[in-house]
Every structure is written in C-alpha cells, then in structure tokens.
Amino acid sequence: MATHLLEVCSSYCGASHLDGDRFFQELCRLAGVASADGGTSADGVIKLQRVECLDVCDAGPILRIDGTTVYKQISVEDAGSLIERLRRGREPG
C-alpha cells in the first residue's frame, strides 16, 4: 500500500484548463509510476489514480492528496514539487 494517494480529476471540467491526459501522464512520470494509466511508484510512496469528479469543476487541473487536501489550477511544476515533498516525508502544504 502506498504512503500517499494522489487523485487527479479526469472529468471534462476538472481537466479542461490543461489537457487532462497530458497532465496525468506528466504526474506519472514525475512520481515514477511506470504506467501512464496510474498505479504505485517503484518506491511505494505515491499511488496515482484518476477520479471522475472532485466537485470543483471551475478550477482544473485538480489534484487531491490523501483524500483531504485539494489543489486547484495546479501546474505540473507545482505538482512535481508536492510529490518531492511527500517523498521526503513532509506535508504537502
């Protein structure tokens, strides 16, 4: 079981501000997840998955960490920084 669950909204609205597939694939690459369809990183720290709706349609791309912390209009660069913080055992915020 991964230490942290990262969920990316894949609905049309949540992903509409950036190509949702490209955003998700970039996060997979940054997290070290082998499959562009999501999964768990080789180090077991990050599990990345798509979800249909995070209920903030006007603010995509949307990333939720561990079911509680939601980041709206997050860039790939900022998401990568969050992933690195999680890897180092730090809180995302």
TIKE-846485 format. One record per residue (C-alpha): residue number from 1; residue in one letter; x, y, z. Coordinates in nm, 4 decimals. Example, Ala and Ser with C-alpha at 12.3 -4.5 7.8 and 13.67 -1.06 7.14 Angstrom:
REC, pos, code, x, y, z
REC, 1, A, 1.2300, -0.4500, 0.7800
REC, 2, S, 1.3670, -0.1060, 0.7140
END
This chain:
REC, pos, code, x, y, z
REC, 1, M, 0.0000, 0.0000, 0.0000
REC, 2, A, 0.1358, 0.3416, -0.0975
REC, 3, T, 0.2066, 0.6050, 0.1644
REC, 4, H, 0.0208, 0.8794, -0.0254
REC, 5, L, -0.2742, 0.8701, -0.2641
REC, 6, L, -0.2828, 1.1358, -0.5346
REC, 7, E, -0.6075, 1.1662, -0.7258
REC, 8, V, -0.6397, 1.3657, -1.0454
REC, 9, C, -0.9784, 1.4751, -1.1727
REC, 10, S, -1.0339, 1.3328, -1.5186
REC, 11, S, -1.3784, 1.4740, -1.5883
REC, 12, Y, -1.4120, 1.7207, -1.8740
REC, 13, C, -1.4482, 2.0252, -1.6500
REC, 14, G, -1.1805, 1.9369, -1.3977
REC, 15, A, -0.9208, 1.8747, -1.6643
REC, 16, S, -1.0323, 2.1398, -1.9116
REC, 17, H, -0.7718, 2.4069, -1.8335
REC, 18, L, -0.4906, 2.1762, -1.9432
REC, 19, D, -0.5010, 1.8611, -2.1476
REC, 20, G, -0.6034, 1.6220, -1.8703
REC, 21, D, -0.4313, 1.3199, -2.0225
REC, 22, R, -0.1048, 1.5070, -2.0652
REC, 23, F, -0.1251, 1.6389, -1.7081
REC, 24, F, -0.1850, 1.2897, -1.5698
REC, 25, Q, 0.0957, 1.1383, -1.7773
REC, 26, E, 0.3380, 1.4047, -1.6573
REC, 27, L, 0.2443, 1.3314, -1.2960
REC, 28, C, 0.3014, 0.9604, -1.3577
REC, 29, R, 0.6471, 1.0420, -1.4916
REC, 30, L, 0.7305, 1.2731, -1.2005
REC, 31, A, 0.6043, 1.0236, -0.9426
REC, 32, G, 0.7924, 0.7338, -1.1000
REC, 33, V, 0.4768, 0.5412, -1.1865
REC, 34, A, 0.5577, 0.3033, -1.4709
REC, 35, S, 0.2156, 0.3056, -1.6338
REC, 36, A, 0.0661, 0.6187, -1.7862
REC, 37, D, -0.2666, 0.4809, -1.6610
REC, 38, G, -0.1638, 0.5293, -1.2978
REC, 39, G, -0.0538, 0.2965, -1.0225
REC, 40, T, 0.2070, 0.2939, -0.7473
REC, 41, S, 0.5587, 0.4309, -0.7715
REC, 42, A, 0.8509, 0.1886, -0.7515
REC, 43, D, 0.9438, 0.3214, -0.4058
REC, 44, G, 0.5879, 0.2651, -0.2810
REC, 45, V, 0.5424, 0.6235, -0.1658
REC, 46, I, 0.2961, 0.7515, -0.4281
REC, 47, K, -0.0188, 0.5969, -0.5724
REC, 48, L, -0.1583, 0.7981, -0.8611
REC, 49, Q, -0.5089, 0.7468, -0.9918
REC, 50, R, -0.7731, 0.9212, -1.1975
REC, 51, V, -1.1089, 1.0027, -1.0437
REC, 52, E, -1.4192, 1.1132, -1.2258
REC, 53, C, -1.5125, 1.4177, -1.0202
REC, 54, L, -1.3663, 1.6185, -0.7334
REC, 55, D, -1.6543, 1.8694, -0.7372
REC, 56, V, -1.4535, 2.1812, -0.8259
REC, 57, C, -1.5219, 2.1973, -1.1973
REC, 58, D, -1.4201, 2.5587, -1.2456
REC, 59, A, -1.0645, 2.5160, -1.1208
REC, 60, G, -0.8860, 2.2432, -1.3174
REC, 61, P, -0.6462, 2.0803, -1.3241
REC, 62, I, -0.7333, 1.9444, -0.9824
REC, 63, L, -0.5207, 1.7258, -0.7560
REC, 64, R, -0.6315, 1.5748, -0.4238
REC, 65, I, -0.3772, 1.4306, -0.1824
REC, 66, D, -0.4696, 1.1622, 0.0697
REC, 67, G, -0.8402, 1.2287, 0.0289
REC, 68, T, -0.8314, 1.5624, 0.2058
REC, 69, T, -0.6076, 1.8304, 0.0562
REC, 70, V, -0.7306, 1.9684, -0.2775
REC, 71, Y, -0.5132, 2.1768, -0.5094
REC, 72, K, -0.6951, 2.3764, -0.7771
REC, 73, Q, -0.5451, 2.5060, -1.1016
REC, 74, I, -0.2216, 2.3297, -1.0157
REC, 75, S, 0.0635, 2.3294, -1.2640
REC, 76, V, 0.2751, 2.0281, -1.3492
REC, 77, E, 0.5722, 2.2023, -1.1854
REC, 78, D, 0.3858, 2.2659, -0.8589
REC, 79, A, 0.2522, 1.9102, -0.8550
REC, 80, G, 0.6082, 1.7840, -0.9034
REC, 81, S, 0.7226, 1.9904, -0.6045
REC, 82, L, 0.4422, 1.8406, -0.3943
REC, 83, I, 0.5460, 1.4903, -0.4979
REC, 84, E, 0.9038, 1.5611, -0.3904
REC, 85, R, 0.7845, 1.6974, -0.0538
REC, 86, L, 0.5817, 1.3814, 0.0018
REC, 87, R, 0.8828, 1.1670, -0.0878
REC, 88, R, 1.0896, 1.3461, 0.1745
REC, 89, G, 0.8221, 1.2801, 0.4355
REC, 90, R, 0.6998, 1.6374, 0.4504
REC, 91, E, 0.3420, 1.7557, 0.4446
REC, 92, P, 0.2289, 1.8808, 0.1049
REC, 93, G, 0.1304, 2.2331, 0.2170
END
